[in-house]
Amino acid sequence: MQILKRNLKKSLAFIFISALIPAQITLAATDLSAQENYLKARVKSLEQNNDHANHLEPVEKSKDFHGVFYGFLPCENCNGIKATLSLKQNNLYLLVTQPAKESSKELYEKGKYTWDEEKQIVTLSPRNDAAIKKYSIKDEGTLIQLKSDGSPMKADAADKYTLRRSDTANTREVHIH
């Protein structure tokens, strides 16, 4: 009798396990397809509901026009002035100048800049009482300093008042801060 009970238990266990395996495979397949369908529906819903053009801020051109510009400007009382102009993305600038003479200190000027797309002019408005400076935009990598009234320098002097963006110039001479 005990042998019969053992055989019966083994047979029942085998039958029970045999019945569970296909059910488990079916449940796993159903669960996997349900997950895939859910993900597809979620992606489709997000694509329809999220038109990114509706919530993008308009891009100002001045935010694209930034970088570090430098050059060697003429000077009446010295051999020249090293100038480094950093136009930052948040419309703030830092202008560092250093006269080319013995033991000269760097002069720092901070402020805001505006960019006139129509006139192609960058205007520097310092925080302190320094004069407003204007630069003509020759191209994305070149600024040419203008006179205080905004008019261009003499044709032969314009090249002497040029600042070039650091990634477009051939030299590596820049101010280190």
Secondary structure, DSSP 8 states (H G I E B T S, - for coil): -HHHHHHHHHHHHHHHHHHHHHHHHHHHHHHHHHHHHHHHHHHHHHHHH--GGGT-----HHHHS-EEEEEEE--SSSS-EEEEEEE-TTSEEEEEEEESSTT---EEEEEEEEEETTTTEEEEEESSS---EEEEEEETTEEEE--TTS----TTTGGGGEEEETTT-S-------
